[in-house]
Amino acid sequence: MDGIIDAISTFASQQPAIFALIIGIIGAALIAAVVNVGAMLVIWGERKVLGDFAARYGPNRVGGRWGILQLGADAIKLFTKEDSIPNGADKGVFVWAPIVASMATMLVAAAVPFGALHIGGKDYPLVVANMDISAFYVEAALSIMAIGAFMAGYSSNNKYSLLGAFRGVARMISYEVPMGVCVIAVAVMAHSLNLVEIVQNQTLWYAFAQPIGFVIFVVALVTDLGRIPFDQSEAEEEIISGYNTEYGGIRWGLLYFQEYNNMVLGSILLALMFLGGWHGPIIPIPLLDIVSPLIWLFMKVVIVMWALIWIRSSLFRLRIDQVTDLGWKWMLPLSLLNLGWAIIIGSYFA
């Protein structure tokens, strides 16, 4: 294994451009596969878990008792369903909105570490673009998702879609600011904006080192994902499904699917920044010792996603004014207080 690593390092130093191209292509294919397959599993898992919470069956008709082939049936339905564009819609913007939303997801995935491999006593992070400011890059890329939702609502020539789009933008803006401040607080404590270094410097989980920041980040994450109690842009009883009302077929499928892609990436980001990432005891079993960091990160991400589903099944939807008031009047001041705390004790985490 050491010989393979040395050979790769030699090739990278001799042919940096070709090596970067190869890594980019392989990385893009892998992150697309991991994120999309993960989203499929989350969709199926959420439907089963919500069924358990409500004391009813989840998917159980296609693929046996557990309904494991239900997603395939849904995909066939969406791919074969007629695609229509409303009269009076801005066709170009209407067509591009789902694409922009999906592109934003892939931009986030490019800089998020998906774990590490433990080889020769050293962890090798699995990340396509290991940037010095990857934490801020991810925060910026997350904000692009609001543009896709607004494009969908604005271009649909439907007042309910436009209302849902405005609600989504107002919700995201009011929580992007405190989320960004929490990212700064983590960076101050870790002395780095690099997500890999944040994990490496996290001797104590930042969920314990800055509990206020952890709670704020969780609330902001749920808001960014547009999940209950913060799904005002898709409040079916008020605005008929919101910004995606006029979409159908594969375009609707892209908008729906990217929400679960974001759920996967958001859960990974939370685990990396506040729950120690892939840190954990190395399993002293051949082969398993290599993938031990992946196992620990996977377990943390599953727990986070299960908690998100639990929140959805337990809480009621808030009004949009309550959501924005919570963001600006409570989350923002508390996030600044947490930043001050991080600056004070940050020197102890050097």
C-alpha positions, 0 to 999 in steps of 0.5 A: 500500500505504501508503494502505491501511495508513493507511485501516486505521489510521484506521478502527481508531482511529475504530471500535475495537470493530468493528475488534477484532471483525472482526480476531477473526473473520478471525484465528480463521478464518485460524489455524484454516485455517493450523494444521489445513492445516499439521497435515494436511501434517505427517501426510502428510509424517511418514508419507513421511519415516518410510517413507524412514527405514525403507527402505519406502513411505509412503502410495502407494495413494490419490492416485498414487505420493505418496499425496497423497489418503490424508488425505482417505480417512482423514478420510472413514473417521473421519467415517463410522465408528460413534461409541460410548461405553463402558458405565460411562463418564462421558458428559459428560466423555468427549464434552468431552475431545476438544473441550477438547484442540482448544480448547487448541490454538486458544488457543495459536494465537491468541497465536503470530505466524505470521510478518510482512509486510515493507512499506515497510521495516517488518515487520508481524507476523501475530498475532491477539492481540499480548499483552504476556505472550504467551510466558507465555500460550502456556506456560499454554495448553499446559498445558491440553492435559494436562487434555484427555488426563486427561479422556479417560482418566478418563472412559473406564472403562478402567484402561489409559486411566486409566494412560495419562492419569496417565502423561501428566500426570506427564510434562507436569508434570515438563517444564512447569516447566523449559520455563517457566524457559527461557521466563523466561530468553529473556524476561530476555535479550529484556527482554520477554515479548511473542513479537513483541518477542522476535523483534525483539530477537533480534539473535543467535539465542538458540540460540547465546546460551543453548545449554543453554536451547535443548536443554532447551526442545527436550527439553521440547517433545518431551515436551509433544508426547508423541512418542518417546522420551516417548510413555509415555501411548500405549505400545501394548505396555504400555497399549493406546494409552493415554488414547484407547483407548476412542475411535473415529471422529471423536472419536479423529480430534480427539485424534489431529489435535490432536497434530499441531496442537501439533507445528506450533505447537510448531515455530513457537514454537521458531523464534520464541524460539530461531532468530530467528523471521522474521528473514532477508535480504529477497529483492530481488524484487517481491512476494517481498520482502513475504513474505520474513519468511514464507519464512524462518520457514517454512523454519525451522519445516520444519527443526524438524519434520523434526528431530522426525520424525528423533528419532522414527525414531531413538530408543527409548521410555524408561520413565516413571520415567526420564522423570520422573527426567530432568525433575526431577533434570536438566532443572530444575537445568540450566534454573535454571543457564541462567536464571542465565546469562541474567541475567548476560549479559542486559545485553549484549542490551539 
